[in-house]
Amino acid sequence: MAITLAAPDSAVPGAPLPARLSTPQVWGIVMIVPYLLVFLAFVVYPVGYGFWLARQPSNYVALFHDPIFARAAVNTLIFLVVGINLKMLIALFLSGFFVQSRSWIKWLSVIFILPWAVPSIPTILSVRFMLNPEWGMVNQLIFKFTGDDGPTVALSMAIGVHIWKSLPFWTLILMTGRLAISQDLFEAAEVDGASWWQKFRYITWPSMLPLYLTCTLLSMIWTLGDFNSVYLLTGGGPADLTHVLSTLGIRYLRLDQLNLAMASIVCAMPLVLPLVYFMMKRLSR
């Protein structure tokens, strides 16, 4: 008669849960518990409390009757459409410039990456100083040539700061995509007499299109949450006309309207969730 011996760490049917866990499993649970506590305290609880504050339909009625909310929604769309497309197009062509192996381009790339490497607060505040309506050099030049220093200029400069701050990151990502393309394709195209535009159109662009679309989706998610570029530069002004959805909640907090602040954040969810869904779907392929 054969006798089967159980392994020392095997689970015993019907035994209590601690007895059914092996030593590595117990230590795994012990190591996970602090993370779960932090996640519950700083993610689940604030999000749940925010949804609870924004649960009343009257909050959204008051929100949609506020003209500043409508302006912030329009500003958000402008920020996304102009900022993302312009940023990604510039990053696409700059990636072709910095991928060259010349020594002076390598030194220039070090300077180019500084806006992304330096913390946001001092860099954006330095730009805000230059845009000061009283003594700012850039603001005086804009007013001299255009005669405008209102919300259009303020929002345009916020978009410009956002592009300037995040452009090096996306340029580096797209550079990796260019470097992954086989050089044999370019050599064969050059032998056939292809121009630089033909090589870009028929080799570079088809090879980089999946990466470009993925970066664009991820950039949209990050841009929706870009608080610094607008709030540190304009503070939502002048006259609260440059707010976006990511900064509008601060305005309601200043007015002691916490329910509207949470409701304004919830209103951004229909924009964020589809982007997250498509992003996860692309990454799971």
Helices and strands as residue ranges (DSSP letters): H 17-20, H 23-39, I 40-44, H 45-53, H 57-64, H 67-98, H 103-112, H 114-117, H 120-130, H 137-146, H 151-179, H 183-191, H 196-199, I 200-204, H 205-224, H 228-231, H 245-254, H 258-266, H 269-283
